[in-house]
Amino acid sequence: MGEQPIFSARAHVFQIDPATKRNWLPASKHAVTVSFFYDATRNVYRIISVGGTKAIINSTVTPNMTFTKTSQKFGQWADSRANTVYGLGFSTEQQLQQFAEQFKEVKEAARLAREKSQERFELANPALNIAAPQELSEDRHSPPLLTVNGPGEEKLFRSKSAEVELTAEKERVKKMLSEGSMCEINLEAELFTLQDSNAKLVAALQEANSSVEQWKKQLAEYQEETDRLRDQVAELEAQLGRPAAGQPGKEELSRSLEELEALLRAKDQEIHNLQSKKTDVGELEREREEAMQRLKDLERRNVELEDRVQSAEKTLASNREEQAHAEVEVRQIIDVLDIKIGDLNNLRESLAKLVSK
């Protein structure tokens, strides 16, 4: 049975600078998956993270390891076998806490696995227990013996050598950590947070630019609609020739059009200002809200202008009907006058005949 994943989290991976032992070196450009694995074949727990095509973390968890939280979103642990110190930067404090708890659980599981492994080894080698029972009981937490061949004295000697080597490694790691500047470590740990914030800011600015392009497109459509309405008003005024009673005056319509054009010019200027301002997302958001409010006002003005145009069209139709009725009445009057003139001419002719007789 191969390794099985136990727990996974996303984090930025760092390693201590081997030259200075003070600064963190980023092992990944972006946040990567960091997972706990259990190797059932060897009965060990490992922390593994792969960046691209290479493993940037391959750390076997031992009972001697300690995961330390150095800030709200950063933690670290030392791996003497890999001769380095790993650091993980998380996006939230909750993710760091979950990883720390999982590390603690895996560490305890590794301790129990090591104890069981040593108990099985002691049961399988009774001669070693007889030779040195006190030394083995004091070294329950030391790594397993490297071989099972040879006399008991040789095995005991190798176990003490492993303990001395492990103690030396502990002292070296403690010295390495004590030499580091905690202030610089915390600053390096917060670096990834600033990088994430910068990425979010860039994304917000790109979204703002996209919104500006949409606003500009809408303004162009409103400009076309305004030009169309203005042409309709001009055509209606030309057909009317003069304003009728109850019809909106030319001056009022002209003022409305001028206000609309001024608003459009102001909006164009705001668009240029928005394109030039890319430093404050909050300011862009406020300006966007103001622009949306002004767009709503512009839509309302367009609706009012359309109502005025419809009213003017109705007035024009009414005037045309009145003019048609007046023309009919004039024709009727002309016809009556023509008839009366004819009768008068006939009467004159009759009088002329009577006078001539």
C-alpha positions in Angstrom: 0.0 0.0 0.0 1.4 3.4 -1.0 1.2 6.8 0.6 -2.3 8.2 1.3 -3.1 11.9 1.7 -4.4 12.9 5.1 -4.8 16.7 5.0 -4.1 19.4 2.4 -3.9 23.2 2.5 -2.8 26.1 0.2 0.1 28.2 1.3 3.2 30.1 0.2 6.3 28.1 0.9 9.6 29.6 2.1 13.0 28.1 3.2 15.6 29.7 5.4 18.6 31.1 3.6 21.4 28.6 4.1 24.0 31.3 3.8 22.8 33.8 6.3 20.4 31.7 8.4 18.4 34.9 8.8 16.3 35.6 5.8 13.5 33.6 4.1 13.8 32.5 0.5 10.5 31.9 -1.4 10.3 28.3 -2.7 7.2 29.0 -4.8 6.0 32.0 -6.8 2.4 31.4 -5.9 0.4 29.5 -3.2 0.8 25.7 -3.6 -0.8 22.7 -2.1 0.9 21.4 1.1 -0.2 17.9 2.1 0.3 15.4 5.0 0.9 11.9 3.7 1.0 8.5 5.5 3.3 5.9 4.2 1.8 2.6 5.4 4.7 0.6 4.0 7.3 2.3 6.2 4.8 3.5 8.8 6.0 7.2 8.6 4.3 10.5 8.1 5.6 13.1 5.6 4.8 16.7 4.5 5.0 17.0 0.7 4.5 19.9 -1.6 5.2 20.0 -5.4 5.8 23.2 -7.3 5.8 22.6 -11.1 7.9 19.5 -11.7 9.9 19.4 -8.5 9.2 18.7 -4.8 9.8 21.9 -2.8 8.9 20.2 0.5 9.7 16.5 1.4 9.9 16.5 5.2 9.4 13.4 7.3 7.6 14.2 10.5 9.3 13.1 13.7 8.4 13.4 17.4 11.2 15.9 17.9 9.7 18.4 15.4 7.8 21.5 16.5 5.6 23.7 14.4 5.8 27.3 15.6 3.4 30.1 14.7 5.5 33.3 14.4 2.6 35.6 13.2 -1.1 35.5 12.6 -0.7 33.9 9.2 2.8 32.4 9.2 4.4 29.2 10.8 7.6 27.3 10.6 9.3 24.1 11.5 12.9 22.8 11.4 13.9 19.6 9.5 17.3 18.4 10.6 17.4 15.6 8.0 16.8 18.1 5.2 19.1 20.6 7.0 16.7 23.5 6.5 13.8 25.4 8.1 10.5 25.5 6.2 8.1 28.4 6.5 4.4 28.5 5.3 2.4 31.7 4.7 -1.4 31.2 4.7 -4.1 33.6 3.5 -6.1 33.4 6.7 -5.4 32.8 10.4 -7.9 29.9 10.4 -6.0 28.0 7.8 -2.8 28.4 9.8 -4.6 27.1 12.9 -5.9 24.1 11.0 -2.4 23.2 9.7 -0.9 23.6 13.2 -3.5 21.3 14.7 -2.9 18.7 12.0 0.9 19.0 12.5 0.4 18.3 16.2 -1.8 15.2 15.5 0.6 13.8 12.9 3.5 14.4 15.3 1.8 12.4 18.0 0.9 9.7 15.6 4.6 9.5 14.5 5.6 9.2 18.2 3.2 6.4 18.8 4.4 4.7 15.6 8.0 5.0 16.6 7.3 3.5 20.1 5.4 0.6 18.6 8.2 0.0 16.2 10.8 0.0 19.0 8.6 -2.4 21.1 8.4 -4.8 18.3 12.2 -4.6 17.8 12.8 -5.2 21.5 10.6 -8.2 21.5 12.3 -9.6 18.4 15.8 -9.1 20.1 15.7 -10.3 23.7 19.5 -10.4 23.9 19.6 -6.7 23.5 17.2 -6.2 26.3 19.3 -8.3 28.6 22.5 -6.5 27.7 21.4 -3.0 28.4 17.8 -2.5 29.6 18.3 0.8 31.3 19.9 2.5 28.3 17.1 1.4 26.0 14.3 2.5 28.3 15.9 6.0 28.5 16.1 6.1 24.7 12.5 5.3 23.9 12.2 8.4 21.7 15.4 7.9 19.7 15.4 6.7 16.1 15.4 2.9 15.5 18.7 1.1 15.4 20.3 0.9 12.0 21.1 -2.9 12.0 20.1 -6.0 13.8 23.3 -7.9 13.2 26.2 -8.2 15.6 26.6 -8.5 19.4 24.4 -6.6 21.8 27.3 -4.3 22.9 27.7 -3.1 19.3 24.0 -2.3 19.0 24.0 -0.3 22.2 27.0 1.6 21.0 25.3 2.6 17.8 22.1 3.6 19.6 24.1 6.0 21.8 25.9 7.4 18.8 22.6 8.1 17.1 21.4 9.9 20.3 24.5 12.0 20.4 24.1 12.9 16.7 20.5 13.8 17.2 21.3 16.0 20.2 24.0 17.7 18.2 21.5 18.3 15.4 19.0 19.8 17.9 21.6 22.2 19.3 22.6 23.2 15.8 19.0 23.9 14.7 18.4 25.8 18.0 21.5 27.9 17.3 20.4 28.5 13.7 17.0 29.7 14.8 18.3 31.8 17.7 20.7 33.6 15.3 17.8 34.7 13.1 16.2 38.1 13.5 12.5 37.6 14.4 11.7 41.0 13.1 13.0 40.2 9.7 11.3 36.8 9.7 7.9 38.4 10.4 8.5 41.0 7.7 9.3 38.2 5.2 6.3 36.3 6.4 4.0 39.3 5.6 5.5 39.7 2.1 3.2 37.2 0.5 0.1 39.0 2.1 1.2 42.2 0.4 1.7 40.3 -2.9 -1.8 39.0 -2.7 -3.2 42.4 -1.9 -1.3 43.9 -4.8 -2.8 41.2 -7.1 -6.3 42.0 -5.8 -5.7 45.7 -6.4 -4.6 45.0 -10.0 -7.6 42.9 -10.6 -9.9 45.6 -9.2 -8.2 48.2 -11.5 -8.7 46.0 -14.5 -12.4 45.5 -13.6 -12.7 49.3 -13.2 -11.2 49.8 -16.6 -13.7 47.4 -18.1 -16.5 49.2 -16.3 -15.2 52.5 -17.8 -15.4 51.0 -21.3 -18.9 49.9 -20.7 -19.9 53.4 -19.4 -18.3 55.0 -22.5 -20.3 52.7 -24.7 -23.5 53.5 -22.9 -22.7 57.3 -23.2 -22.2 56.9 -26.9 -25.5 55.2 -27.2 -27.1 58.0 -25.2 -25.4 60.6 -27.4 -26.8 58.9 -30.5 -30.3 58.8 -28.9 -30.0 62.5 -28.0 -29.0 63.5 -31.5 -32.0 61.5 -32.9 -34.3 63.3 -30.5 -32.8 66.7 -31.3 -33.3 66.0 -35.0 -36.9 65.1 -34.3 -37.5 68.3 -32.4 -35.9 70.3 -35.2 -38.1 68.6 -37.7 -41.2 69.2 -35.7 -40.3 72.9 -35.2 -39.8 73.3 -38.9 -43.2 71.7 -39.6 -45.0 73.8 -37.1 -43.3 77.0 -38.2 -44.2 78.7 -34.9 -45.1 77.3 -31.4 -48.8 76.7 -30.9 -50.7 77.3 -27.6 -49.8 74.7 -25.0 -46.8 73.5 -26.9 -43.3 73.5 -25.3 -41.3 76.5 -26.4 -38.2 76.3 -28.5 -36.2 78.0 -25.9 -37.1 75.4 -23.3 -36.2 72.5 -25.6 -33.0 74.2 -26.6 -32.0 74.7 -22.9 -32.8 71.0 -22.3 -30.6 70.0 -25.2 -27.8 72.2 -24.1 -28.0 70.8 -20.6 -27.9 67.3 -22.0 -24.9 68.1 -24.2 -23.1 69.7 -21.2 -23.8 66.6 -19.2 -22.4 64.4 -22.0 -19.3 66.6 -22.2 -18.8 66.3 -18.4 -19.2 62.6 -18.6 -16.5 62.4 -21.3 -14.2 64.4 -19.1 -15.0 62.0 -16.2 -14.1 59.1 -18.4 -10.7 60.6 -19.2 -10.2 61.2 -15.5 -11.1 57.6 -14.7 -8.7 56.3 -17.2 -5.9 58.4 -15.8 -6.6 57.5 -12.2 -5.4 54.0 -11.4 -4.1 54.4 -7.9 -7.1 54.2 -5.5 -9.7 51.5 -6.0 -12.0 53.1 -3.4 -12.0 56.4 -5.2 -12.7 54.6 -8.5 -15.7 52.8 -6.8 -17.1 56.1 -5.6 -16.7 57.7 -8.9 -18.4 54.7 -10.6 -21.4 55.1 -8.3 -21.6 58.8 -9.1 -21.3 58.0 -12.8 -24.1 55.4 -12.5 -26.3 58.0 -10.7 -25.6 60.5 -13.4 -26.4 57.9 -16.0 -29.7 57.4 -14.3 -30.3 61.1 -14.4 -29.5 61.2 -18.1 -31.9 58.4 -18.7 -34.6 60.3 -16.8 -33.9 63.4 -18.9 -34.1 61.4 -22.1 -37.5 60.1 -21.0 -38.6 63.6 -20.3 -37.4 64.8 -23.7 -39.2 61.9 -25.4 -42.4 62.9 -23.5 -41.9 66.5 -24.8 -41.4 65.3 -28.3 -44.5 63.2 -28.1 -46.4 66.1 -26.7 -45.1 68.3 -29.6 -46.2 65.7 -32.1 -49.6 65.5 -30.6 -49.8 69.3 -30.7 -48.7 69.4 -34.3 -51.3 66.8 -35.2 -54.0 68.8 -33.4 -52.9 72.0 -35.2 -53.0 70.2 -38.5 -56.5 69.1 -37.8 -57.6 72.6 -36.8 -55.9 74.0 -39.9 -57.7 71.4 -42.1 -61.1 72.3 -40.5 -60.3 76.0 -41.1 -59.5 75.4 -44.7 -62.8 73.4 -45.2 -64.7 76.3 -43.6 -62.9 78.8 -45.8 -63.8 76.8 -48.9 -67.4 76.6 -47.8 -67.5 80.4 -47.3 -65.8 80.9 -50.7 -68.4 78.7 -52.3 -71.2 80.6 -50.6 -69.7 83.9 -51.8 -69.4 82.6 -55.3 -73.0 81.7 -55.3 -74.1 85.1 -54.0 -71.8 86.9 -56.5 -73.5 84.8 -59.3 -76.9 85.8 -58.0 -75.8 89.4 -57.8 -74.6 89.4 -61.4 -77.9 87.9 -62.6 -79.8 90.6 -60.7 -77.6 93.3 -62.3 -78.3 91.9 -65.8 -82.0 91.8 -65.0 -82.0 95.5 -63.9 -80.0 96.5 -67.0 -82.6 94.9 -69.2 -85.4 96.7 -67.4 -83.7 100.1 -67.7 -83.1 99.5 -71.4 -86.8 98.9 -72.0 
